[in-house]
Amino acid sequence: MPKARKTPRAERRAAARSGLAQALREFVREHKAVLVASMLVPVLLGVLTFFVRPLGDPLLHLLFGEDAEIRVDSDRRELALGDRMSLTVGLRPRSLIGISPGELSIRVLGGELRPIGRSDPIPGDRATRPLRLPKDTPFALEAVRVGKTQVVATYRTSYRTYAETIAVSVGPPSETGEPHYRNLTGRWVIDGFNGGRGELRLLQVDATTLGGRYRLERAKETEEGAIDGTRDGSPIRMWFLRAASPTRWEVHGRVCADKGYLNLKGTIVQQQLVDRQWVALGNPATFHAFAREREGDLEKASDCTDEARP
């Protein structure tokens, strides 16, 4: 039986299929390497991941290396005795794998500064973006001795140690400056003293010792002399002394804060030296002195409304 002759339409279809097959064969022949690689790469990556996974971070650090920039930021680097400074540490990754978890520590070289509050190393998480530590409250340091010193910030991970050092200088307090609660050194105005006025140039030598100069103005009299005193936190006790004078003034008071000012509220009484003992001359009078509080202090005095009169 003779074969059926293909119609023109069927011939066109067959020719199209033959042409497509030929084009595919030529494409495979020309791009054989690329096609083979595209099939093998996922397989190789899977195998590599299977064997590398137990190695974890060590291999990543071997391949890419960990690197970061460390920077110490502080609110001040020149302090007067009794001042405090706060500081934080910033870390900026400089590699693809970021920074591994680590610990931040602060060390002071010398005895000019002492840490306030936290002292344990601060933990840091893995980071691929800039990191700042501590995350909550900054480190605080108090100036306790005049001189120059250095503060070293160190961040240690399992693979690297990053450190930066800043220089800090501590100078003597100024009797003409603004005091703060921790150090009362500065100029105080006396506005409550039996109708008199005056001025204190206090000098707080250490945590408990007070010195300086005073001036009292009453009626047509002006009296000047030296200050000797002590403090125990808020309570203050001072004596106003004049050379070769048989009398002195004794002040008992407390330090409190009110609307940006420090207040010294208490009593004052004049005393006379009798048989090597100081005897009060009359009854104690109200005493009040005030000074503008230095801005930026980390520790504040209690509010004056909360202070009981001594």
C-alpha positions, 0 to 999 in steps of 0.5 A: 500500500503506498505511503500517504503523502505529507501535506505541506503543513505537516512538512513545515512542522517537521522541518521546524522540529528538525531545525529546533533540535539542530539549534539545541545540539549546536547550543549545547556543543558551544556552551558545554563547559558553562552548562556542566559548571552550572550543574556542578557548582551547587553540588560542590557548594553543598559538599563544601558546606557539609565539610566546612560547617563543623569548622564554623568561624575559624575558617571564615576568619582564616579566609576573610580575617576580622578587622575593626576600628575602635574609638573612645569618645569622652565628654571631656579630657581636661578636668579639675580635681573632683570632676567626673568624665563619662566615656563610651567606646565605638567599634566599626567593622572593616571586614565582610564577616563583622566583629565576633562577640567580645568584652570591653574593659577600661583601664586607667594608667596612674592614680589620677582617675578612679572608676565610678560604678561599673568596673567589670568587662562589658560584653559585646555581641557579634556585629556587622554594623557599628557598635557602641558600648556600653549600651546603657550607662557610659563609663564614669571616672572621677578625678582624685589627684592632680596630674596627667594620665591615660585611659586605655579601652580594650575590646577582646574577641576570640580572634583579635584585640583592639585598643585605643588610648586617650590622654587626660589631664587633671588640674587643681579646682578653682575657687572662683569657678562654679561648684558642684555637689561632689566638690564644693570648690568655687564662689558662694554668695552669702545672703542670709546672715542676720541681715548681712551679706558676704562671700565664700571662696570654698576650696574642697581639698578632698572628700571631707576637707574644706578650706578657702576664704570668707568675707562678711559684711554687716552694717559698716563692718567688713570681716575677712579671714580663712575657712577651716571645715569638714563635710560628710556628704550633705552635712557641712561644718565650717569655722571662719577664722581670723589671725590672732582673733579671740573669736570665730564663727561656726557654721552648721549646714547642709547642701541641697539643690534648687533650680540650678543652684546649690544652697548651703542652709543652716545656722551660724554662731559666733564663739569666743575662746575662753580658757582654751574652749570655744564658748558661744556668744548668743544664740545661733542665727540663720545662715544661707549661701548659694552658688550656681551649680556647674552644668554636666554634673553626673551626681546631683544634690537632693532637692532643698524641699527634701532636706531637713534643717540641721 
